[in-house]
Amino acid sequence: MDPKLHDYTVFDLETTGKKIIQIGALKVRDDQTVAKFSTYVNPLEKINDYVSHLTGISITKLMPLP
């Protein structure tokens, strides 16, 4: 590991190809995960079957969200 990288955050996005449907982040300090964040985002449009199968995210998970 680079000695300068002791504290960093890794982000991950899941999308429909056009809109974000999930945001995730990990805070890492000295090679240990110290915090996690994950939230779904309602894209306000139908998610096609390919995206749902690929991500494991269905529209029913997203409908009650802003």
Protein Blocks (a to p, Z undefined) as FASTA:
>chain_A
ZZklmbccddddddehlacfbdcddddeehiafbdcdddddehiacdfklmmmnopafkl
mmmpZZ
